[in-house]
Amino acid sequence: MSAYETLRHFADSWGLLAMMVTFLTLCAWPFRPGSKSRNRAAANLIFKDSDDGE
């Protein structure tokens, strides 16, 4: 078995699983308990020090 075939088999099985776990973790991260205040602060950060369009 060549190195290419070995790496391709790894990417097709465990690599795909690792990417799926990473994706699901990143999607669930904002919904973890205790993050509501940090999410609200990040959402309102663009309005900090605004002059209401003046």
N, CA, C and O atoms as a Tripos MOL2 file, in Angstrom:
@<TRIPOS>MOLECULE
protein
  216   215    54     0     0
PROTEIN
NO_CHARGES

@<TRIPOS>ATOM
      1 N           0.8510   -1.1690    0.0000 N.3       1 MET1
      2 CA          0.0000    0.0000    0.0000 C.3       1 MET1
      3 C           0.9040    1.2410    0.0000 C.2       1 MET1
      4 O           1.8410    1.3400    0.7920 O.2       1 MET1
      5 N           0.6100    2.1650   -0.8850 N.am      2 SER2
      6 CA          1.4350    3.3610   -1.0060 C.3       2 SER2
      7 C           1.0580    4.3840    0.0640 C.2       2 SER2
      8 O           0.0240    4.2690    0.7230 O.2       2 SER2
      9 N           1.9080    5.3670    0.2170 N.am      3 ALA3
     10 CA          1.6490    6.4260    1.1920 C.3       3 ALA3
     11 C           0.4000    7.2030    0.8030 C.2       3 ALA3
     12 O          -0.3770    7.6030    1.6700 O.2       3 ALA3
     13 N           0.2010    7.4180   -0.4820 N.am      4 TYR4
     14 CA         -0.9860    8.1370   -0.9540 C.3       4 TYR4
     15 C          -2.2610    7.4140   -0.5520 C.2       4 TYR4
     16 O          -3.1970    8.0350   -0.0470 O.2       4 TYR4
     17 N          -2.3020    6.1120   -0.7720 N.am      5 GLU5
     18 CA         -3.4860    5.3380   -0.4300 C.3       5 GLU5
     19 C          -3.7280    5.3200    1.0700 C.2       5 GLU5
     20 O          -4.8730    5.3640    1.5200 O.2       5 GLU5
     21 N          -2.6580    5.2560    1.8380 N.am      6 THR6
     22 CA         -2.7930    5.2750    3.2970 C.3       6 THR6
     23 C          -3.3600    6.6040    3.7730 C.2       6 THR6
     24 O          -4.2810    6.6330    4.5890 O.2       6 THR6
     25 N          -2.8110    7.7050    3.2660 N.am      7 LEU7
     26 CA         -3.3070    9.0210    3.6600 C.3       7 LEU7
     27 C          -4.7270    9.2630    3.1710 C.2       7 LEU7
     28 O          -5.5270    9.8970    3.8600 O.2       7 LEU7
     29 N          -5.0370    8.7620    1.9880 N.am      8 ARG8
     30 CA         -6.3980    8.9320    1.4700 C.3       8 ARG8
     31 C          -7.3930    8.1550    2.3160 C.2       8 ARG8
     32 O          -8.4810    8.6550    2.6030 O.2       8 ARG8
     33 N          -7.0390    6.9450    2.7190 N.am      9 HIS9
     34 CA         -7.9140    6.1580    3.5810 C.3       9 HIS9
     35 C          -8.1120    6.8720    4.9160 C.2       9 HIS9
     36 O          -9.2320    6.9150    5.4260 O.2       9 HIS9
     37 N          -7.0530    7.4290    5.4890 N.am     10 PHE10
     38 CA         -7.1580    8.1640    6.7460 C.3      10 PHE10
     39 C          -8.0690    9.3850    6.5970 C.2      10 PHE10
     40 O          -8.9180    9.6380    7.4510 O.2      10 PHE10
     41 N          -7.8900   10.1420    5.5090 N.am     11 ALA11
     42 CA         -8.6980   11.3420    5.2860 C.3      11 ALA11
     43 C         -10.1620   10.9810    5.0630 C.2      11 ALA11
     44 O         -11.0510   11.7070    5.5050 O.2      11 ALA11
     45 N         -10.4200    9.8770    4.3880 N.am     12 ASP12
     46 CA        -11.7930    9.4670    4.1140 C.3      12 ASP12
     47 C         -12.5190    8.9890    5.3660 C.2      12 ASP12
     48 O         -13.7450    9.0720    5.4330 O.2      12 ASP12
     49 N         -11.7930    8.4950    6.3470 N.am     13 SER13
     50 CA        -12.4560    7.9600    7.5320 C.3      13 SER13
     51 C         -12.2590    8.8700    8.7400 C.2      13 SER13
     52 O         -13.1890    9.5680    9.1440 O.2      13 SER13
     53 N         -11.0780    8.8710    9.3110 N.am     14 TRP14
     54 CA        -10.8430    9.6120   10.5410 C.3      14 TRP14
     55 C         -10.7560   11.1200   10.3020 C.2      14 TRP14
     56 O         -11.1550   11.8980   11.1680 O.2      14 TRP14
     57 N         -10.2570   11.5370    9.1770 N.am     15 GLY15
     58 CA        -10.1930   12.9610    8.8690 C.3      15 GLY15
     59 C         -11.5850   13.5590    8.7530 C.2      15 GLY15
     60 O         -11.8380   14.6540    9.2550 O.2      15 GLY15
     61 N         -12.4780   12.8510    8.0990 N.am     16 LEU16
     62 CA        -13.8610   13.3010    7.9740 C.3      16 LEU16
     63 C         -14.5350   13.3620    9.3370 C.2      16 LEU16
     64 O         -15.2670   14.3090    9.6240 O.2      16 LEU16
     65 N         -14.2990   12.3800   10.1650 N.am     17 LEU17
     66 CA        -14.8630   12.3770   11.5130 C.3      17 LEU17
     67 C         -14.3290   13.5490   12.3350 C.2      17 LEU17
     68 O         -15.0900   14.1880   13.0620 O.2      17 LEU17
     69 N         -13.0410   13.8360   12.2300 N.am     18 ALA18
     70 CA        -12.4490   14.9540   12.9660 C.3      18 ALA18
     71 C         -13.0250   16.2830   12.4970 C.2      18 ALA18
     72 O         -13.3010   17.1590   13.3170 O.2      18 ALA18
     73 N         -13.2100   16.4460   11.1930 N.am     19 MET19
     74 CA        -13.7970   17.6860   10.6860 C.3      19 MET19
     75 C         -15.2530   17.8370   11.1360 C.2      19 MET19
     76 O         -15.6880   18.9470   11.4420 O.2      19 MET19
     77 N         -16.0060   16.7430   11.1780 N.am     20 MET20
     78 CA        -17.3940   16.8080   11.6010 C.3      20 MET20
     79 C         -17.4840   17.1720   13.0870 C.2      20 MET20
     80 O         -18.3220   17.9890   13.4690 O.2      20 MET20
     81 N         -16.6450   16.5840   13.9160 N.am     21 VAL21
     82 CA        -16.6440   16.8930   15.3430 C.3      21 VAL21
     83 C         -16.2580   18.3510   15.5650 C.2      21 VAL21
     84 O         -16.8580   19.0300   16.3980 O.2      21 VAL21
     85 N         -15.2590   18.8380   14.8250 N.am     22 THR22
     86 CA        -14.8530   20.2350   14.9360 C.3      22 THR22
     87 C         -15.9820   21.1600   14.5190 C.2      22 THR22
     88 O         -16.2440   22.1500   15.2010 O.2      22 THR22
     89 N         -16.6520   20.8650   13.4260 N.am     23 PHE23
     90 CA        -17.7620   21.6760   12.9450 C.3      23 PHE23
     91 C         -18.8920   21.7290   13.9660 C.2      23 PHE23
     92 O         -19.4060   22.8070   14.2640 O.2      23 PHE23
     93 N         -19.2800   20.5860   14.4990 N.am     24 LEU24
     94 CA        -20.3680   20.5500   15.4620 C.3      24 LEU24
     95 C         -20.0060   21.2760   16.7500 C.2      24 LEU24
     96 O         -20.8550   21.9320   17.3530 O.2      24 LEU24
     97 N         -18.7560   21.1640   17.1710 N.am     25 THR25
     98 CA        -18.2970   21.8750   18.3640 C.3      25 THR25
     99 C         -18.3640   23.3770   18.1540 C.2      25 THR25
    100 O         -18.8350   24.1040   19.0290 O.2      25 THR25
    101 N         -17.9010   23.8500   17.0080 N.am     26 LEU26
    102 CA        -17.9270   25.2810   16.7290 C.3      26 LEU26
    103 C         -19.3570   25.8030   16.5700 C.2      26 LEU26
    104 O         -19.6330   26.9510   16.9180 O.2      26 LEU26
    105 N         -20.2530   24.9900   16.0580 N.am     27 CYS27
    106 CA        -21.6580   25.4070   15.9350 C.3      27 CYS27
    107 C         -22.3300   25.4750   17.3050 C.2      27 CYS27
    108 O         -23.1740   26.3430   17.5280 O.2      27 CYS27
    109 N         -21.9790   24.5920   18.2100 N.am     28 ALA28
    110 CA        -22.6090   24.5520   19.5300 C.3      28 ALA28
    111 C         -21.9670   25.5190   20.5160 C.2      28 ALA28
    112 O         -22.5740   25.8340   21.5390 O.2      28 ALA28
    113 N         -20.7610   25.9970   20.2390 N.am     29 TRP29
    114 CA        -20.0080   26.8290   21.1810 C.3      29 TRP29
    115 C         -20.7800   28.0670   21.6510 C.2      29 TRP29
    116 O         -20.7620   28.3330   22.8530 O.2      29 TRP29
    117 N         -21.4480   28.8330   20.8050 N.am     30 PRO30
    118 CA        -22.1660   30.0250   21.2890 C.3      30 PRO30
    119 C         -23.3680   29.7080   22.1720 C.2      30 PRO30
    120 O         -23.8560   30.5910   22.8770 O.2      30 PRO30
    121 N         -23.8500   28.4880   22.1510 N.am     31 PHE31
    122 CA        -25.0410   28.1150   22.9080 C.3      31 PHE31
    123 C         -24.7220   27.4600   24.2470 C.2      31 PHE31
    124 O         -25.6250   26.9670   24.9230 O.2      31 PHE31
    125 N         -23.4600   27.4500   24.6350 N.am     32 ARG32
    126 CA        -23.0900   26.8340   25.9020 C.3      32 ARG32
    127 C         -23.6040   27.6900   27.0610 C.2      32 ARG32
    128 O         -23.7780   28.8990   26.9040 O.2      32 ARG32
    129 N         -23.8470   27.0780   28.2170 N.am     33 PRO33
    130 CA        -24.3510   27.8370   29.3650 C.3      33 PRO33
    131 C         -23.3370   28.9070   29.8020 C.2      33 PRO33
    132 O         -22.1300   28.6670   29.8080 O.2      33 PRO33
    133 N         -23.8420   30.0640   30.1600 N.am     34 GLY34
    134 CA        -22.9920   31.1280   30.6570 C.3      34 GLY34
    135 C         -22.4030   32.0330   29.5930 C.2      34 GLY34
    136 O         -21.6390   32.9400   29.9220 O.2      34 GLY34
    137 N         -22.7300   31.8180   28.3410 N.am     35 SER35
    138 CA        -22.1370   32.6370   27.2900 C.3      35 SER35
    139 C         -23.0620   33.7410   26.7990 C.2      35 SER35
    140 O         -22.7040   34.4840   25.8850 O.2      35 SER35
    141 N         -24.2350   33.8590   27.3860 N.am     36 LYS36
    142 CA        -25.2030   34.8390   26.9150 C.3      36 LYS36
    143 C         -24.6660   36.2650   27.0230 C.2      36 LYS36
    144 O         -24.8280   37.0560   26.0940 O.2      36 LYS36
    145 N         -24.0340   36.5980   28.1390 N.am     37 SER37
    146 CA        -23.5430   37.9660   28.3090 C.3      37 SER37
    147 C         -22.3950   38.2770   27.3390 C.2      37 SER37
    148 O         -22.3230   39.3840   26.8040 O.2      37 SER37
    149 N         -21.5150   37.3250   27.1130 N.am     38 ARG38
    150 CA        -20.4140   37.5480   26.1650 C.3      38 ARG38
    151 C         -20.9250   37.6790   24.7380 C.2      38 ARG38
    152 O         -20.4100   38.4880   23.9660 O.2      38 ARG38
    153 N         -21.9340   36.8880   24.3820 N.am     39 ASN39
    154 CA        -22.5110   36.9800   23.0410 C.3      39 ASN39
    155 C         -23.2130   38.3160   22.8400 C.2      39 ASN39
    156 O         -23.1000   38.9250   21.7760 O.2      39 ASN39
    157 N         -23.9340   38.7740   23.8540 N.am     40 ARG40
    158 CA        -24.6230   40.0580   23.7620 C.3      40 ARG40
    159 C         -23.6070   41.2020   23.6530 C.2      40 ARG40
    160 O         -23.8090   42.1370   22.8780 O.2      40 ARG40
    161 N         -22.5250   41.1300   24.4210 N.am     41 ALA41
    162 CA        -21.4900   42.1680   24.3620 C.3      41 ALA41
    163 C         -20.8280   42.1840   22.9840 C.2      41 ALA41
    164 O         -20.5430   43.2550   22.4480 O.2      41 ALA41
    165 N         -20.5850   41.0240   22.4160 N.am     42 ALA42
    166 CA        -19.9720   40.9540   21.0840 C.3      42 ALA42
    167 C         -20.9250   41.4940   20.0140 C.2      42 ALA42
    168 O         -20.4860   42.1420   19.0640 O.2      42 ALA42
    169 N         -22.2130   41.2310   20.1650 N.am     43 ALA43
    170 CA        -23.1900   41.7090   19.1890 C.3      43 ALA43
    171 C         -23.3200   43.2290   19.2170 C.2      43 ALA43
    172 O         -23.5590   43.8500   18.1810 O.2      43 ALA43
    173 N         -23.1660   43.8280   20.3900 N.am     44 ASN44
    174 CA        -23.3090   45.2750   20.5350 C.3      44 ASN44
    175 C         -21.9970   46.0280   20.3950 C.2      44 ASN44
    176 O         -21.9760   47.2530   20.5150 O.2      44 ASN44
    177 N         -20.9140   45.3290   20.1480 N.am     45 LEU45
    178 CA        -19.6050   45.9620   20.0540 C.3      45 LEU45
    179 C         -19.5140   46.9530   18.8970 C.2      45 LEU45
    180 O         -18.7840   47.9390   18.9940 O.2      45 LEU45
    181 N         -20.2320   46.7140   17.8160 N.am     46 ILE46
    182 CA        -20.1540   47.6110   16.6720 C.3      46 ILE46
    183 C         -20.7980   48.9560   16.9650 C.2      46 ILE46
    184 O         -20.5320   49.9250   16.2540 O.2      46 ILE46
    185 N         -21.6470   49.0460   18.0010 N.am     47 PHE47
    186 CA        -22.3200   50.2860   18.3330 C.3      47 PHE47
    187 C         -21.5640   51.1160   19.3740 C.2      47 PHE47
    188 O         -21.9740   52.2280   19.7050 O.2      47 PHE47
    189 N         -20.4750   50.5750   19.8800 N.am     48 LYS48
    190 CA        -19.7020   51.2880   20.8930 C.3      48 LYS48
    191 C         -19.0830   52.5400   20.2930 C.2      48 LYS48
    192 O         -18.5440   52.5030   19.1860 O.2      48 LYS48
    193 N         -19.1590   53.6340   21.0140 N.am     49 ASP49
    194 CA        -18.5910   54.9150   20.6030 C.3      49 ASP49
    195 C         -19.1720   55.4400   19.2960 C.2      49 ASP49
    196 O         -18.4750   56.0940   18.5210 O.2      49 ASP49
    197 N         -20.4360   55.1550   19.0560 N.am     50 SER50
    198 CA        -21.0510   55.6910   17.8330 C.3      50 SER50
    199 C         -21.6300   57.0570   18.1240 C.2      50 SER50
    200 O         -22.0390   57.3280   19.2530 O.2      50 SER50
    201 N         -21.6730   57.9270   17.1190 N.am     51 ASP51
    202 CA        -22.2060   59.2780   17.2620 C.3      51 ASP51
    203 C         -23.5600   59.3980   16.5910 C.2      51 ASP51
    204 O         -23.9590   60.4900   16.1870 O.2      51 ASP51
    205 N         -24.2700   58.2870   16.4680 N.am     52 ASP52
    206 CA        -25.5920   58.2640   15.8430 C.3      52 ASP52
    207 C         -25.5740   58.8580   14.4400 C.2      52 ASP52
    208 O         -26.5100   59.5590   14.0560 O.2      52 ASP52
    209 N         -24.5310   58.5920   13.6750 N.am     53 GLY53
    210 CA        -24.4540   59.0210   12.2910 C.3      53 GLY53
    211 C         -24.0460   60.4610   12.0870 C.2      53 GLY53
    212 O         -24.1050   60.9620   10.9640 O.2      53 GLY53
    213 N         -23.6440   61.1250   13.1180 N.am     54 GLU54
    214 CA        -23.2400   62.5360   12.9670 C.3      54 GLU54
    215 C         -21.7670   62.6680   12.7070 C.2      54 GLU54
    216 O         -21.2640   63.7810   12.5560 O.2      54 GLU54
@<TRIPOS>BOND
     1     1     2 1
     2     2     3 1
     3     3     4 2
     4     3     5 am
     5     5     6 1
     6     6     7 1
     7     7     8 2
     8     7     9 am
     9     9    10 1
    10    10    11 1
    11    11    12 2
    12    11    13 am
    13    13    14 1
    14    14    15 1
    15    15    16 2
    16    15    17 am
    17    17    18 1
    18    18    19 1
    19    19    20 2
    20    19    21 am
    21    21    22 1
    22    22    23 1
    23    23    24 2
    24    23    25 am
    25    25    26 1
    26    26    27 1
    27    27    28 2
    28    27    29 am
    29    29    30 1
    30    30    31 1
    31    31    32 2
    32    31    33 am
    33    33    34 1
    34    34    35 1
    35    35    36 2
    36    35    37 am
    37    37    38 1
    38    38    39 1
    39    39    40 2
    40    39    41 am
    41    41    42 1
    42    42    43 1
    43    43    44 2
    44    43    45 am
    45    45    46 1
    46    46    47 1
    47    47    48 2
    48    47    49 am
    49    49    50 1
    50    50    51 1
    51    51    52 2
    52    51    53 am
    53    53    54 1
    54    54    55 1
    55    55    56 2
    56    55    57 am
    57    57    58 1
    58    58    59 1
    59    59    60 2
    60    59    61 am
    61    61    62 1
    62    62    63 1
    63    63    64 2
    64    63    65 am
    65    65    66 1
    66    66    67 1
    67    67    68 2
    68    67    69 am
    69    69    70 1
    70    70    71 1
    71    71    72 2
    72    71    73 am
    73    73    74 1
    74    74    75 1
    75    75    76 2
    76    75    77 am
    77    77    78 1
    78    78    79 1
    79    79    80 2
    80    79    81 am
    81    81    82 1
    82    82    83 1
    83    83    84 2
    84    83    85 am
    85    85    86 1
    86    86    87 1
    87    87    88 2
    88    87    89 am
    89    89    90 1
    90    90    91 1
    91    91    92 2
    92    91    93 am
    93    93    94 1
    94    94    95 1
    95    95    96 2
    96    95    97 am
    97    97    98 1
    98    98    99 1
    99    99   100 2
   100    99   101 am
   101   101   102 1
   102   102   103 1
   103   103   104 2
   104   103   105 am
   105   105   106 1
   106   106   107 1
   107   107   108 2
   108   107   109 am
   109   109   110 1
   110   110   111 1
   111   111   112 2
   112   111   113 am
   113   113   114 1
   114   114   115 1
   115   115   116 2
   116   115   117 am
   117   117   118 1
   118   118   119 1
   119   119   120 2
   120   119   121 am
   121   121   122 1
   122   122   123 1
   123   123   124 2
   124   123   125 am
   125   125   126 1
   126   126   127 1
   127   127   128 2
   128   127   129 am
   129   129   130 1
   130   130   131 1
   131   131   132 2
   132   131   133 am
   133   133   134 1
   134   134   135 1
   135   135   136 2
   136   135   137 am
   137   137   138 1
   138   138   139 1
   139   139   140 2
   140   139   141 am
   141   141   142 1
   142   142   143 1
   143   143   144 2
   144   143   145 am
   145   145   146 1
   146   146   147 1
   147   147   148 2
   148   147   149 am
   149   149   150 1
   150   150   151 1
   151   151   152 2
   152   151   153 am
   153   153   154 1
   154   154   155 1
   155   155   156 2
   156   155   157 am
   157   157   158 1
   158   158   159 1
   159   159   160 2
   160   159   161 am
   161   161   162 1
   162   162   163 1
   163   163   164 2
   164   163   165 am
   165   165   166 1
   166   166   167 1
   167   167   168 2
   168   167   169 am
   169   169   170 1
   170   170   171 1
   171   171   172 2
   172   171   173 am
   173   173   174 1
   174   174   175 1
   175   175   176 2
   176   175   177 am
   177   177   178 1
   178   178   179 1
   179   179   180 2
   180   179   181 am
   181   181   182 1
   182   182   183 1
   183   183   184 2
   184   183   185 am
   185   185   186 1
   186   186   187 1
   187   187   188 2
   188   187   189 am
   189   189   190 1
   190   190   191 1
   191   191   192 2
   192   191   193 am
   193   193   194 1
   194   194   195 1
   195   195   196 2
   196   195   197 am
   197   197   198 1
   198   198   199 1
   199   199   200 2
   200   199   201 am
   201   201   202 1
   202   202   203 1
   203   203   204 2
   204   203   205 am
   205   205   206 1
   206   206   207 1
   207   207   208 2
   208   207   209 am
   209   209   210 1
   210   210   211 1
   211   211   212 2
   212   211   213 am
   213   213   214 1
   214   214   215 1
   215   215   216 2
@<TRIPOS>SUBSTRUCTURE
     1 MET1         2 RESIDUE 1 A MET
     2 SER2         6 RESIDUE 1 A SER
     3 ALA3        10 RESIDUE 1 A ALA
     4 TYR4        14 RESIDUE 1 A TYR
     5 GLU5        18 RESIDUE 1 A GLU
     6 THR6        22 RESIDUE 1 A THR
     7 LEU7        26 RESIDUE 1 A LEU
     8 ARG8        30 RESIDUE 1 A ARG
     9 HIS9        34 RESIDUE 1 A HIS
    10 PHE10       38 RESIDUE 1 A PHE
    11 ALA11       42 RESIDUE 1 A ALA
    12 ASP12       46 RESIDUE 1 A ASP
    13 SER13       50 RESIDUE 1 A SER
    14 TRP14       54 RESIDUE 1 A TRP
    15 GLY15       58 RESIDUE 1 A GLY
    16 LEU16       62 RESIDUE 1 A LEU
    17 LEU17       66 RESIDUE 1 A LEU
    18 ALA18       70 RESIDUE 1 A ALA
    19 MET19       74 RESIDUE 1 A MET
    20 MET20       78 RESIDUE 1 A MET
    21 VAL21       82 RESIDUE 1 A VAL
    22 THR22       86 RESIDUE 1 A THR
    23 PHE23       90 RESIDUE 1 A PHE
    24 LEU24       94 RESIDUE 1 A LEU
    25 THR25       98 RESIDUE 1 A THR
    26 LEU26      102 RESIDUE 1 A LEU
    27 CYS27      106 RESIDUE 1 A CYS
    28 ALA28      110 RESIDUE 1 A ALA
    29 TRP29      114 RESIDUE 1 A TRP
    30 PRO30      118 RESIDUE 1 A PRO
    31 PHE31      122 RESIDUE 1 A PHE
    32 ARG32      126 RESIDUE 1 A ARG
    33 PRO33      130 RESIDUE 1 A PRO
    34 GLY34      134 RESIDUE 1 A GLY
    35 SER35      138 RESIDUE 1 A SER
    36 LYS36      142 RESIDUE 1 A LYS
    37 SER37      146 RESIDUE 1 A SER
    38 ARG38      150 RESIDUE 1 A ARG
    39 ASN39      154 RESIDUE 1 A ASN
    40 ARG40      158 RESIDUE 1 A ARG
    41 ALA41      162 RESIDUE 1 A ALA
    42 ALA42      166 RESIDUE 1 A ALA
    43 ALA43      170 RESIDUE 1 A ALA
    44 ASN44      174 RESIDUE 1 A ASN
    45 LEU45      178 RESIDUE 1 A LEU
    46 ILE46      182 RESIDUE 1 A ILE
    47 PHE47      186 RESIDUE 1 A PHE
    48 LYS48      190 RESIDUE 1 A LYS
    49 ASP49      194 RESIDUE 1 A ASP
    50 SER50      198 RESIDUE 1 A SER
    51 ASP51      202 RESIDUE 1 A ASP
    52 ASP52      206 RESIDUE 1 A ASP
    53 GLY53      210 RESIDUE 1 A GLY
    54 GLU54      214 RESIDUE 1 A GLU
